[in-house]
Amino acid sequence: MKTIKRIVRVFIYFFKYYIASFFAIIIKTIDKEKRNIWIISERGDDARDNGYLFFRFLIENYPNKKVYYVIKSKSSDFNKVSTIGNWVEYNSFKHFLYFSLCSLRISSSVWGGDIPFSDYYKKSGLWKKEKRTAIFLQHGITKDYMPLLTADNVRLDLFVCGAKQEYDYVLNSFGHPSNVVKYTGLARYDQLNNFKTKNFILVMPTFRRWLQTNDLDKISNSDYVYYWNHFLNNRELISKLRRNKLKIIFYPHYVMQKNIDMFNVNNKEVIVGRIKDFDVQNLLKECKLLITDFSSVFFDVAYMQKPIIYYQFDKDRYIKEHYDFTKGYFDYERDGFGRVVYKEEDLMKELSIINDNNFQTESNYIERSKKFFLFRDSKNCQRIYDAIMDLENSKKRKI
């Protein structure tokens, strides 16, 4: 039965894809302006990252551009987009049609919501024949070797980098032509030069590949759930939070949000954050301190020169089993923007030191931040736009 349903889904997908392609040819012939549509997205169900912020920049600064944002109307972020306008329902026939019409697609995820049913699109190999311009805004700074992002596995016209060291690494290791990889800065970093902190600590770990399963017992009994639950309910931690009138917001990764009820706290000082209730960018801007493990969100906090602690209780397994991990240019001990700890007792000690220092970042970590992020001028979106226009103009010259 499952096989039959899958065959039907695949048939419907290709039916929509080719029907939309057919109508797109007719529409482009009748209306030349429809040849220059840009579609932009993140994962298709969110609007809080580089995709949304670049979309907003385009609408505010280049209103004559025909730019459309792809998102589910049921998304908790939908109102942010609908108030601006120019939105398309994710995976609707209109999405297929606009995808067929567009000359340029932009996303913060390499197989993101700009593509209808991107998994089918990827597996079918249609991307290898792609002629429209593909812009990869990135979800965060790339620090490790990721086969998914190499030229052998994805065709890109622009690979945006957020730091000079990252740019050098991607250019030399991922196989893309030199004119594809550009150091512009990430779109969302334009928002990080003006912020006010609030009295809370953000705890934001990434997910684990081996926990992407429907076996709930395996997840609930994992070291991952155990160690984070143990820390969030640490009596010394709760006492410290109360004395200093602090809160902790524990915000699990997007992938782990569906298992959020496995993280249990018995005190009002710790808030378990659901994706519908919090905007990640606001959390990063407003926190006094970030505690993470390997999540690349620490780069955002490092950009703002706030204190960071890396709690890596399962480092060996993470390196061995998580997403074909191959160490890149970044070493946490050598290059990190805060101390690395492996035990909860050491995490508590480091937390006490930072608290006693009034959450001031140590000077050596500030210097690392300055050297890592050369652009701090809130012009990243403009540089991305200029890079896109250079691409568009060069293609016109070749015609």
Number of C-alpha atoms within 10 A of each C-alpha: 6 7 8 9 10 11 12 11 13 14 12 11 18 14 12 20 19 14 14 20 18 13 14 21 13 10 16 15 12 10 9 9 11 17 18 15 18 23 27 28 31 27 23 25 19 24 24 15 25 26 30 24 19 26 26 19 16 18 18 11 11 12 11 9 12 17 23 23 29 34 27 19 18 11 14 16 19 18 13 15 21 14 9 13 13 15 21 25 18 23 20 14 17 15 26 25 21 25 25 22 23 21 18 21 23 28 30 26 21 24 19 23 28 33 28 25 17 17 11 15 16 15 9 11 12 10 17 12 8 11 10 17 19 22 24 25 29 22 20 20 20 22 18 17 18 17 16 14 19 16 14 12 14 17 22 21 18 23 24 25 26 26 21 18 18 20 22 15 17 27 18 12 15 18 13 21 13 11 12 17 22 21 21 25 28 30 29 23 23 20 15 17 12 9 13 9 15 13 13 20 22 22 24 23 25 17 20 16 13 14 17 13 10 8 9 13 9 14 19 16 11 13 13 16 17 14 14 19 15 14 17 23 16 15 11 11 18 20 12 18 17 13 9 10 11 16 20 24 21 21 22 21 17 12 14 18 16 12 13 18 12 16 16 16 17 10 10 10 20 22 17 17 20 18 18 11 8 13 16 16 16 15 20 23 20 18 23 23 25 26 22 21 23 17 16 16 20 27 21 19 22 23 20 20 20 25 24 27 22 23 22 18 18 14 12 9 11 18 13 11 12 14 14 15 14 14 12 15 15 15 11 12 12 8 13 19 27 23 16 20 19 14 13 17 11 13 20 16 12 18 20 15 12 17 15 10 11 10 16 14 18 15 10 10 20 19 12 16 21 15 13 18 17 15 20 15 10 18 17 22 23 18 18 24 17 13 20 18 12 12 16 14 11 11 11 9 7 6 5
